[in-house]
Amino acid sequence: MTATDTWALRTWASLYVDVAFVCPSGCSVRGLSAADPALAAAGRALIAAAGRTVVLAERTRIGRNDPARFAALSDVSLFITDHRPSDAEAAAMEAEGARFRRV
């Protein structure tokens, strides 16, 4: 469940978290994205409040671009996924700062 209303965004702006775990609907060399601009705003606020950001993304989200971009790959400390992207996609994302851990 994600809180996306004005109260949530204002609250996150006043907080600091050590690690933010985010689950974008899309992540590619263009960055992290969401289908809904409200979810993108929530993701942006959470990442801004965090010392480190960890992305949890299953295989169908890697290489996908949704309309609302909310973070660059350089904003992410680690991607945890169930499947490493193709060599070309992984190389492009790693060139932008992505690190992958497959579980």
C-alpha positions in Angstrom: 0.0 0.0 0.0 1.3 3.4 -0.9 0.2 6.7 0.6 0.1 9.3 -2.2 -2.0 12.1 -0.8 -0.8 15.6 0.2 -0.5 14.6 3.8 1.9 11.7 2.9 4.0 13.9 0.7 4.3 16.6 3.3 5.1 14.0 6.0 7.8 12.3 3.9 9.4 15.7 3.2 10.0 16.1 7.0 11.4 12.7 7.6 14.8 10.9 7.1 15.0 7.1 6.6 18.1 5.1 6.3 16.9 2.9 3.5 13.9 3.3 1.2 12.6 0.1 -0.5 10.7 1.1 -3.7 8.9 -1.1 -6.2 8.6 0.9 -9.4 6.3 -0.4 -12.2 9.1 0.3 -14.7 12.9 0.5 -14.5 15.2 0.9 -17.4 18.2 3.0 -18.5 15.9 6.0 -18.4 15.3 5.5 -14.7 12.4 4.4 -12.4 8.9 5.0 -13.5 5.3 4.6 -12.5 2.0 4.4 -14.4 0.4 7.0 -12.2 1.8 10.5 -11.5 0.6 10.3 -7.9 2.7 7.2 -7.3 5.7 8.8 -9.0 5.4 11.8 -6.6 5.3 9.4 -3.7 8.4 7.5 -5.0 10.2 10.8 -5.6 9.4 12.0 -2.0 10.4 8.7 -0.4 13.8 8.6 -2.3 14.4 12.2 -1.3 13.9 11.3 2.4 16.3 8.3 2.1 20.0 7.8 2.7 20.0 4.8 0.4 17.4 3.5 -2.1 16.9 -0.2 -2.8 14.7 -1.2 -5.8 12.7 -4.4 -5.6 11.8 -5.4 -9.2 10.7 -8.6 -10.6 11.6 -9.5 -14.2 8.6 -7.9 -16.0 9.6 -4.4 -14.6 13.1 -4.4 -15.9 13.4 -2.6 -19.3 9.9 -1.1 -19.0 9.2 2.6 -19.2 5.9 3.9 -17.7 4.7 7.5 -18.3 5.7 9.1 -15.0 9.5 9.0 -14.4 10.5 9.6 -10.7 14.2 8.8 -10.3 17.4 8.3 -12.1 19.4 5.1 -11.8 22.1 7.1 -10.0 19.6 7.6 -7.2 19.5 3.8 -6.5 22.0 2.0 -4.4 20.9 -1.6 -5.4 18.4 -3.4 -7.5 17.2 -6.7 -6.1 15.5 -8.8 -8.8 14.5 -12.4 -9.6 16.2 -12.2 -13.0 19.2 -10.4 -14.3 18.4 -8.3 -17.4 19.8 -9.1 -20.8 23.5 -8.4 -21.1 22.8 -5.2 -23.2 20.2 -3.9 -20.8 22.3 -4.7 -17.7 25.4 -3.0 -19.3 23.4 0.1 -20.1 21.9 0.3 -16.7 25.2 -0.4 -14.9 26.8 2.4 -17.0 24.2 4.7 -15.3 25.1 3.4 -11.8 22.9 0.4 -11.3 24.1 -2.6 -9.3 22.1 -5.8 -9.4 21.6 -8.6 -6.9 19.6 -11.6 -8.1 17.6 -13.6 -5.6 
